[in-house]
Amino acid sequence: MVQRPGEQVQIGTARLDIMAVLEDGSLGRPKLTIAVDVAMWAALITISGYVPVPLSGAD
């Protein structure tokens, strides 16, 4: 059982099913990363990067 904040943090990353136009004009899919502190149920969410989209449109 977790008793103190920061004792256990669970982290996950997922690619979002949306397209974004990046600063250089290319297309990419954002990667969302979330970290949840189990003791406090506090979440830190960030866009951790982009996965380039191939010109063919297939993943």
N, C-alpha and C positions, 0 to 999 in steps of 0.2 A: 504494500500500500504506500502510495506517495504521500509524504507529509509536508515537504517544504517546496516553495517555488524554485524552479530550476533543477530540481532533483531528477525529473524525467521530462524530456521534451521530445515530441514526435514530429517528424518532418516528412512531407510528401511533395512531389512535383508532378504536374500534369500539363500536357499541351492543350491549349484551348482551341476549340473548333471555330475560331474566327480568324479573319485575315487582317493584317495591319500593313499600312504603307509606311516603310521605314524612312529615315531621314535621307538616305541615298536614292529613294524612289523605288527600291525593290520591295517585294512582298515577303512577309514572314508571319508565322503563327506564334503568338506569345506563349511562354512557358510560365506557369503560375507556381510559386513555391509557398507553402504554408508551414509554419512551425507552431505547434500548440503546446503550451505549458500545461501539463496534466493536472497539477495541483491547483492552479488558478483558472484554468480554462481560458487563458489569455491567448490570443492568436496574433501572430505577426505574418502578414501576407505581403508578397512582393512579386513583381514581374521580374523573373531572374534571367531572361534572355529571349531570343527569338530563334525559331527553327526556320531556315530558309525554305521557301516554297519553290519546287522545281518548275521550270518553264513549261513542262508538259502538263502540269496541273495534277499529276498523280503523286501520292505519298509513297 
